[in-house]
Structure formats: structure tokens, C-alpha cells
Amino acid sequence: MVSGGRRPDTWWLPRGVVALRVRIFEKVNGDRALTLPSAAYGPEVFERVYAHPAANGRSAGAGLSDLFWYWLSPGPEVHQEHLEPGERYEDVAATTRRILAGGSADLTAAATRAVAVVLDALPADRISLVRLRDLMMPAWAEFCYELVFREPCPPHARKLITAHAQDVISALKCTGLRHPRRRARLTAYLRERLAAGDVPHRMPGSLSAEEQVFYLQGTFFNTAVVQLSEATAHLLLALARHPRVQRRLADDPDDERYLTHVLDETMRLYPLFGIAHRITTDEIALDERTTLPTGSVVCFSYPDYHATGYERPDVFDPDRWASLSARDVHHIPFGVAANRPCPAWRLSPLVLRAAVREVLRRFRLDSSVSHTRSIPHRAPCLLIPRGPDPRARLAALRGFLRVRDGVEDVTRGVRQLVLGTVMVLHARRQRPAARYFERLPPGRCPVVHSTGDSA
């Protein structure tokens, strides 16, 4: 069993500030929403409702959609995650599957090369203090560029993609305001490449030329880059905080089974998705007495679901998976098969394992910072080159990390409260999702009734 419970990332903040921040985001939806699982409705209801055919509305009719569209602009209306069900979604999803397709060996090699390029820039003779998410983002920008363009990524493109992805995830975590002009630079680059015929894939015919640009930008150079960077940061930070697990992997890098256990446990304890919201397009029965009306907003909490059904769920313990099967427990790191699972469900484990192996081949990891699902600190970590043990210097650096992490908790929490409030209010004024659906002609706009009294 591996020890190490999670320290709250807000443990230094006044409780009143934390409570106010939470309340603002609870109220942003403007709908009477139901969150699952809950004290009244457990994981079995979560599974049944999430897989229900009527839990398929993506954006239309939910106030929360305005905020997510604001954060994900430009082009959230053609982002695969936010497209309503229908032929357009099927066309886009088929294109995504074609671009992500590839042999396991080729994908593993491409990921290893991309990570190696980033690690080659680090000194091989002294300890590096890095933020893991920032370190890994250029690598995944390069990897995703190669998926889309089938050619090596030029430095200029990698810089554009990384700046765009950093801007999106900073806004999502409310650690910084969004910068539309920064995002527009990548849009212009992709527009030029598509117009020149440089994308060797057949693009979705249901999208206009401009929408195809937004599709590539949102799906591959936003979501894919961000999620792979966050997942790698979680994996490496978990190893940095659990030396015994790290040593076992470093001593036997070919132990794919144990590495898969580490990946499963990391994604269980630190799922990339916090809340996935859906809008019901028909009634759904919760039990014999309660029915969700059409137009209800249902929020599916991955962390709460992943915490049910396990012994000591707050403990990081990869060994638990030696006697568990992901198919038989509450574990959906890539969503549920019946409700649009992540299209990278096959690719992600392959390339994440490759990234971990390449890092451990070169460095030992150490960190004394907190580890939470949202990692707003971007996962500070020490990378120690393989070789002599710099124990004295390491102790001083670990102390510095611990103190800085505590100070940053305070300043970052207040910044998130202020910037989050500003963006919530700005998104509510702009109403990007609501205005988009209001402009659609009859027949194109999903029919969603007002929520009414939900459970």
C-alpha cells in the first residue's frame, strides 16, 4: 500500500474566500441542475443516467455552456465535445478517428521522439526545477502536429500551438484571463495551411472551410494538447511524490502491467474531467418516484464517482489494480462507451506510457508540492539526472518547493476567485452558446424545454 493522502490545494486560504468562489461557480449555470453521484443517488444511478440515450444534449439549453464556449473560443460550436447529436457530429467524429488512427509502434515512437526533443533541452549534469505541465506541453504540441500534418513540427508552429493551449487551460482554471488575439494567431496559421492543401486528411464535409479550421484548432491543438499535458503532469507528479512506485518502474521499465496499474490509479485519483454536463432531451427516471424532466442539466462528477467502491479511495495505490479490472469497478477515465467516450481512449495510454518511460530513463523525479486534480500550480517538480545522488542540494530545493507551493496557494486562490468572477460575468453578458442557438434556423436548433423542478 502506498501512503500519501491529498493535501487540499486551498489549505492556506480563508474559508470564506473558498466558500465564495465555490458558490459563484455553483450559481453560474442559472438552471436547477442535478449532480451525480450524490447522497440520494449513488454510482449505479450515475452509470444508468450517463448511459441513457436521452442524456445526449451537449450545449443547447444550459447556462453553463456559455461559460465553456467562452473559455474554448474560437469555434466551440464545431468542437466535437460540444456538437449536438446528428449527422454533423457523426461526420466530425469519423474524421477524428481517421486522424488518430495508427499502429501502436508508430504512435509510441512518435510520442517518444516528441518527449525526447523537450528533454534534450534540459541540462544533463544538474537538477532542473520545472513545472511538468509546461515542460510537456511543447512535446504534445509537436506530437499532435504530426498527427494532423504527417510531417515534423516546425518550431514556429510548436510555439503557436503551445501558446494557444496554455492560454486555454489558464482561462479554464481561472489562473489567467483569455487572450483572443493570441488564439487568433494559431487560427490564421491553420487557415493558411488548410487553404494550401497541406492537411493530408479528408476534412468533415459538413463543415465550412472556416469551421474546419476551428475543428482542428479546438479538437487537436486545444483539447488533445491540454489533456495529454495534464495527464503526463499527473503521472509524473504522482511518481515524484511516491518514490517506491517510481523506483519499481525505473528498475523494470519493461513491466507494462505495472505501468498500466500506475496509469489506472493516477486517472482514478486525478481524473482529467471534473464535471461533465449533459442536457436531457427526454424524461429520465431516477427511481420509482422521481423523474428528470426534459431540458434538465445533469452534472456527472468524475472524482466523486471514482471515489466509490474502493478501500481507502483517497490513497494512491497502484497495487490495488493487481486484483481489480477496470471493467468491473467505478473507473471511466475516458468517459462511458454509451455517451461519446474520449476519441483518444486507445491512443492516450500508449503515448502516456511512452512519455513516462522516456522521462524515467533520463531522470529521477522529486517533489514536495501538493497534488490535486486540478493542479493549478502546473505540477512543480525536480528532475534529477541519473548519476550521483545530490542529497544536500536536493534537501534545500525540496524545502524551497514546499514553501513556495504554500505561498502560491494563497495568491493563486485569490487570483482564481477574482479572475473567475470576471470571466463568469463576461461570459454571461456575451452568451456565446445561447446566441448561437438562437440564430440557428428552425430544424437546426435542438428542442429543449425549460428545466422546471429537477430532483
PyMOL commands that set and color helices and strands:
alter all, ss='L'
color gray80, all
select helices_A, chain A and resi 15-27+43-50+63-72+76-78+80-82+87-100+104-120+132-149+155-172+180-195+209-241+243-251+256-269+302-306+318-322+326-328+347-362+391-430+432-439
alter helices_A, ss='H'
color red, helices_A
select strands_A, chain A and resi 33-36+128-131+275-279+284-285+291-292+297-301+363-366+380-385
alter strands_A, ss='S'
color yellow, strands_A
deselect
rebuild
show_as cartoon
